[in-house]
Amino acid sequence: MSERTWTSRVLQHPVVAGNGRTLTSSHANERSAGAGAGSVLVTHPGLQHSHQLAQALHQKGLLKAFWSGIPVVDQGEAPPWWLPEAYRRRVRRVEIPSALRRHPIQFQLMLRLGGRFTSGAQTGDGIHRVFHRFDAWAARRLAALRPQAVVAYENAAYHTFIAAKATGALCILDAAAFHHKTVAELVSPADTAYTAEINRRKDAEIAMADLILTCSPVAGDSYASNGVPRERLRSLLLGADPVHAAGTRRTTGEGPPRFVFAGPLSRRKAVDMLLEAFRKLHAEGIECELHCVGGVSEADLLEAVHRTPNARYFPSVPQPELFAMIGDADCLVLPSRSDSFGMVVAEAMSCGTPALVSTQTGAKAIVEAFPGSGWIVEPNAEALYLELRRLIADPGLLRRARPAALDASREFSWENYRKRAGSLLEEFLR
């Protein structure tokens, strides 16, 4: 499938209304003057994929500034002196001149100090409070910059958008998650004393946004189902860097089929359902392996992994090691209850490993665009068990999916993400 064909298909998805040229009549005058070179500010309290979006804008001559809590460096530029050595080796490299970037140190210090003295829900609330402080920091500096548009990220855009509106700038919200009400329905996270304030800010950010970018059509649907007009929504699927050396590629048929889960052990990622399905397979005498790689969000799930026959847990490993483990598996499994994208799916396909995902995983759009690259199931243990049993019974399905997975990864690279993002925002600002 060509880049043009796939992009056309996404633009016809119900998340995107009309021809994408006009959001509301009230914006016509704002946009009539156009957005000249160097007109867009991008802010993020951490990093996520904001550097990819900023680079896309810079390649179009539209980036005015990029402010992020986690630093990035230009090609040939040394990492900041204050970064610990372990982080210096992992710093992201971009083609954005240092003159356009600011990476304030204080917010990372707050996060690290807060993590040392808090735990559980308190840690989560502390992270949100730091994001809100970054938001206020960016807002205080926005008036002097006077951008024509601002891209800010969910839960760190409230004050920034208020300041942007005061200067007449357009507000673009990059939403990394499902709408918070949908998350509450799908996962039922425990509320804290700060939850109401977090959600109040999120609702205000949504109301102020002239455009909302989501990581997938299914994530966009979560906003539309909660009352956000579809003409204000655009979906931009994320990508992955090509993996040139992902270790030994497993040959299906040598030993029992191996499935890998990569990510935090959590109910949001449906690890409980995954383990239930594998225990049922084992009870029927069906041979297979499950490798779980990543952090631990819920300790009881780690205990459940240890109790599940033929399941093994591996703590977080460096990225090259992770890619080698994924490349050596027959299939990645990501049956999330709530996952706006699931970047590990694109990374797995870059290793040539197909993916089994749920209908609530945003990266299912990759499988929909390249049907031979993986499989989609409902996020419940029975559906997962039945599909796993089918794949194990016919190993040829796993083997034949590998070339399609590699084809999909070429389409969903960061390079192509930047092309899509740059074109979409250039058209929006026109």
C-alpha positions in Angstrom: 0.0 0.0 0.0 1.5 3.4 -1.0 1.9 6.3 1.4 -0.6 8.3 -0.7 -3.2 5.5 -0.6 -2.9 4.9 3.1 -3.1 8.6 3.9 -6.2 9.0 1.8 -7.8 6.1 3.6 -7.1 7.7 7.0 -8.4 11.1 5.9 -11.6 9.4 4.9 -12.0 7.9 8.4 -15.0 9.3 10.3 -12.7 10.9 12.8 -11.8 13.4 10.1 -14.6 15.5 8.8 -15.0 17.1 5.4 -11.9 17.9 3.5 -9.9 19.1 6.5 -9.5 22.7 5.3 -11.9 24.5 7.6 -12.7 23.8 11.3 -15.2 26.5 12.2 -16.3 29.7 10.5 -14.9 31.7 13.5 -11.4 30.7 12.6 -11.6 31.9 9.0 -10.4 35.4 9.7 -7.6 34.1 12.0 -6.3 31.9 9.3 -6.8 34.2 6.3 -3.4 35.9 7.0 -1.7 32.5 6.9 1.0 31.2 9.1 4.4 32.3 7.9 7.8 30.7 8.4 8.7 30.0 12.0 5.2 30.5 13.3 4.5 27.5 15.6 5.5 26.9 19.2 5.6 23.2 20.4 5.7 22.6 24.2 5.9 19.4 26.2 6.8 18.8 29.9 8.6 15.5 29.0 9.1 14.4 25.4 6.9 11.5 24.1 6.7 12.1 20.4 6.8 15.9 20.6 10.3 16.1 19.1 9.0 14.3 16.0 6.2 16.8 15.5 8.6 19.7 16.1 11.0 18.3 13.6 8.1 17.9 11.1 7.2 21.6 11.5 10.9 22.6 11.2 11.2 20.7 7.9 8.2 22.7 6.7 9.8 26.0 7.9 7.0 26.4 10.4 8.7 25.9 13.8 9.2 29.0 15.9 10.3 27.2 19.0 10.4 23.8 20.8 10.3 23.7 24.6 10.5 20.3 26.3 11.3 19.1 29.8 13.5 16.3 28.4 16.3 17.6 26.3 17.1 16.6 22.7 20.2 17.5 20.7 21.0 18.3 17.1 23.3 16.1 15.1 26.9 16.7 16.4 25.7 18.6 19.5 26.8 17.4 22.9 24.1 16.5 25.4 23.5 18.9 28.3 26.2 18.7 31.0 23.6 18.1 33.8 22.3 14.9 32.2 23.4 11.7 34.1 25.7 9.5 32.0 23.1 6.8 31.6 20.7 9.3 30.1 23.3 11.0 27.9 23.7 7.8 26.0 19.9 7.7 25.3 19.3 11.3 24.4 17.3 11.7 21.2 18.9 13.4 18.2 16.9 15.8 16.0 17.6 18.2 13.2 16.4 21.2 15.1 18.9 23.9 15.8 19.6 24.7 19.5 18.6 28.3 18.9 15.0 27.1 18.5 15.0 24.8 21.6 14.7 25.3 25.4 15.0 22.4 27.9 14.5 23.8 31.4 16.3 21.5 34.0 14.0 22.2 37.0 11.1 20.1 35.9 13.2 16.9 35.6 14.7 17.6 38.9 11.2 18.0 40.5 10.2 14.6 39.0 13.2 12.8 40.3 13.1 14.3 43.7 9.4 13.6 43.9 9.8 10.0 42.9 12.2 9.4 45.8 9.9 10.6 48.5 6.5 9.4 47.3 4.9 6.2 46.1 1.8 4.9 44.4 -1.0 7.4 43.8 1.1 10.2 45.4 3.8 9.7 42.7 1.2 10.0 40.0 -0.3 13.2 41.5 3.2 14.6 41.8 3.9 14.0 38.1 0.7 15.8 37.2 1.6 18.7 39.4 5.0 19.0 37.8 3.4 19.0 34.3 1.1 21.8 35.5 4.1 23.8 36.6 5.7 23.4 33.3 2.5 24.5 31.7 2.5 27.7 33.8 6.2 28.2 32.9 5.5 28.0 29.2 2.5 30.3 29.5 4.6 33.1 31.1 7.0 33.1 28.2 4.5 32.8 25.4 3.6 36.4 25.0 7.1 37.5 24.3 7.4 34.8 21.6 4.1 35.6 20.0 3.6 32.5 17.9 0.7 32.2 15.5 -0.1 28.7 16.7 0.8 26.6 19.7 1.0 22.8 20.0 0.7 21.7 23.6 0.2 18.3 25.1 -2.7 16.9 27.1 -2.6 17.8 30.8 0.1 20.5 30.2 -1.8 22.9 28.0 -4.3 24.7 30.2 -2.3 27.9 31.1 -0.5 27.8 27.7 -3.7 27.9 25.8 -5.1 30.7 27.9 -2.0 32.7 27.1 -2.2 31.7 23.4 -5.8 32.9 23.2 -4.8 36.2 24.7 -2.4 36.8 21.8 -4.7 35.5 19.2 -2.8 32.3 18.5 -4.4 29.1 17.4 -4.4 26.2 19.9 -3.5 22.7 18.9 -3.9 19.9 21.5 -1.8 16.8 21.0 -3.7 14.2 23.0 -1.6 11.2 23.8 -4.4 9.2 25.5 -8.1 8.4 25.1 -10.6 10.9 26.5 -10.4 10.7 30.3 -14.1 9.7 30.5 -13.5 6.8 28.2 -10.4 5.7 30.2 -12.6 5.7 33.3 -15.1 3.5 31.6 -12.6 1.0 30.2 -10.1 0.8 33.1 -11.8 2.3 36.2 -8.6 3.9 37.6 -8.7 4.8 41.3 -9.4 8.5 41.9 -7.1 10.6 44.1 -7.5 13.9 45.8 -6.0 15.6 42.6 -8.1 13.7 40.0 -10.9 16.2 39.8 -8.4 19.0 39.1 -6.6 17.0 36.5 -9.8 16.3 34.6 -11.0 19.9 35.0 -7.9 21.1 33.2 -8.2 18.4 30.5 -11.8 19.4 29.8 -10.7 23.1 29.6 -7.9 22.2 27.3 -10.3 20.3 25.0 -12.7 23.3 25.0 -10.0 25.8 24.1 -8.4 23.7 21.3 -9.0 24.7 17.7 -7.6 21.3 16.6 -7.1 18.1 18.5 -4.5 15.5 17.3 -5.0 12.0 18.5 -2.7 9.0 18.0 -5.2 6.8 16.2 -8.8 6.8 14.9 -10.0 4.8 17.8 -8.6 7.4 20.2 -10.3 10.1 18.1 -13.6 8.2 18.5 -13.2 8.4 22.3 -13.3 12.2 22.0 -16.1 12.3 19.5 -18.2 10.0 21.8 -17.7 12.5 24.6 -19.1 15.4 22.7 -16.1 16.8 20.8 -17.1 17.8 17.3 -15.5 15.6 14.7 -14.4 18.5 12.6 -12.0 19.5 15.4 -10.3 16.0 15.4 -7.5 14.6 13.3 -5.7 11.3 13.7 -2.0 11.0 13.3 -0.7 7.4 13.8 2.8 7.3 15.3 5.8 5.4 14.0 9.0 3.7 14.8 12.6 3.9 13.8 13.8 1.1 11.4 15.5 -1.7 13.4 18.6 -2.8 11.5 19.9 -5.4 13.9 17.1 -6.9 16.0 18.9 -10.2 16.8 18.2 -13.6 15.5 14.9 -14.0 13.7 13.0 -17.0 15.1 12.1 -19.7 12.7 8.5 -20.9 13.5 8.5 -24.6 14.1 11.7 -24.7 16.2 10.3 -25.2 19.7 6.9 -24.1 20.9 5.5 -20.8 19.5 6.8 -17.8 21.5 4.7 -14.8 22.2 6.1 -11.6 23.8 4.4 -8.8 25.7 6.5 -5.6 26.0 5.3 -2.9 28.4 4.4 -2.3 32.0 2.5 -5.1 33.8 -0.9 -3.5 34.2 -4.6 -4.2 33.9 -4.8 -1.3 31.4 -2.5 -3.3 29.1 -4.8 -6.4 29.9 -2.0 -8.5 31.3 -4.4 -10.2 33.6 -6.5 -11.4 30.6 -3.4 -12.4 28.7 -2.2 -14.6 31.6 -5.6 -16.1 32.0 -5.6 -17.1 28.3 -2.2 -18.7 28.6 -3.1 -20.7 31.7 -6.1 -22.0 29.8 -3.9 -23.0 26.9 -1.5 -24.8 29.3 -4.4 -26.7 31.0 -5.4 -28.1 27.5 -1.8 -29.3 26.9 -1.1 -26.7 24.2 2.6 -25.8 24.1 3.5 -22.2 23.9 5.7 -19.6 25.6 5.0 -16.1 26.9 7.8 -13.6 27.6 6.8 -10.4 29.5 9.4 -7.6 29.2 9.1 -4.3 31.0 8.3 -2.5 34.3 5.7 -3.5 36.9 2.8 -1.2 37.5 0.8 -3.7 39.6 2.8 -6.1 41.8 0.1 -8.8 41.9 0.5 -9.2 38.1 4.2 -10.0 38.5 3.2 -12.7 40.9 0.6 -13.9 38.4 3.3 -14.2 35.7 5.4 -16.3 38.0 2.4 -18.6 38.6 1.6 -19.0 34.9 3.3 -22.1 33.3 5.7 -21.3 30.5 5.6 -17.6 31.2 8.8 -15.7 32.1 9.3 -12.1 33.3 12.2 -9.9 32.2 12.8 -6.5 33.8 13.2 -3.5 31.5 16.1 -3.9 29.2 18.0 -1.6 26.9 16.2 -1.0 23.6 18.6 -3.0 21.4 18.1 -6.0 23.8 14.4 -5.5 23.7 14.3 -5.5 19.9 16.4 -8.7 19.9 13.8 -10.4 22.2 10.9 -9.1 20.1 12.6 -10.2 16.8 13.2 -13.7 18.3 9.5 -14.1 19.1 6.8 -15.4 16.8 4.3 -12.7 17.7 3.9 -9.6 19.9 0.7 -9.5 22.0 -0.8 -6.2 23.1 -4.5 -6.8 24.1 -5.0 -3.5 25.9 -8.2 -2.3 27.5 -7.2 1.2 26.7 -4.2 2.2 24.5 -4.4 5.2 22.3 -1.6 3.8 20.1 0.9 1.2 21.4 4.2 2.2 19.8 5.7 -1.2 20.6 3.5 -2.6 17.8 5.2 -0.5 15.2 8.6 -1.4 16.7 7.8 -5.1 16.6 6.8 -4.9 13.0 10.1 -3.1 12.3 11.7 -6.3 13.7 9.6 -8.4 11.3 7.4 -9.7 14.2 3.6 -9.6 13.6 1.2 -8.4 16.4 -2.0 -9.5 18.1 -3.8 -6.5 19.4 -7.2 -5.6 20.8 -9.9 -3.4 19.3 -9.1 -0.8 22.0 -5.4 -0.6 20.9 -4.9 2.3 18.5 -2.2 0.5 16.6 -4.9 -1.8 15.3 -5.1 0.7 12.5 -1.7 -0.6 11.2 -3.2 -4.2 11.1 -6.3 -2.8 9.3 -4.1 -1.0 6.7 -1.9 -4.2 6.3 -4.3 -7.1 7.1 -1.6 -9.7 6.9 0.6 -8.1 9.5 -1.3 -9.2 12.6 -4.6 -9.9 14.1 -7.3 -8.0 16.1 -9.4 -9.4 18.9 -11.9 -8.0 21.5 -10.2 -7.2 24.8 -11.4 -10.2 26.8 -9.7 -13.4 27.9 -11.9 -15.8 25.9 -11.4 -14.0 22.6 -7.7 -13.8 23.3 -7.5 -17.5 24.1 -9.4 -18.6 21.0 -7.2 -16.5 18.7 -4.0 -17.7 20.4 -5.1 -21.3 20.0 -5.9 -20.7 16.3 -2.4 -19.2 15.7 -0.6 -22.0 17.6 -2.5 -24.7 15.7 -1.4 -23.2 12.4 2.2 -21.9 12.7 2.2 -21.0 9.0 -0.1 -18.0 9.9 2.7 -16.6 12.1 5.4 -17.3 9.6 3.5 -15.8 6.6 2.8 -12.6 8.6 6.4 -11.7 9.0 7.0 -10.1 5.5 3.7 -8.2 5.9 4.8 -6.9 9.2 8.0 -5.6 7.7 6.0 -3.9 4.9 3.8 -2.2 7.5 6.8 -1.0 9.4 8.1 0.8 6.3 4.8 2.7 6.0 4.7 3.5 9.7 8.2 4.9 10.2 8.9 8.2 12.0 10.0 9.6 8.7 6.5 9.0 7.2 4.9 10.3 10.4 6.8 13.6 10.0 5.6 13.8 6.4 2.0 13.2 7.4 2.2 15.6 10.4 3.9 18.3 8.4 1.4 18.2 5.6 -1.6 18.1 8.0 -0.5 21.1 10.0 0.7 23.1 7.0 -2.8 22.6 5.5 -4.5 23.5 8.9 -2.5 26.7 9.2 -3.0 27.8 5.6 
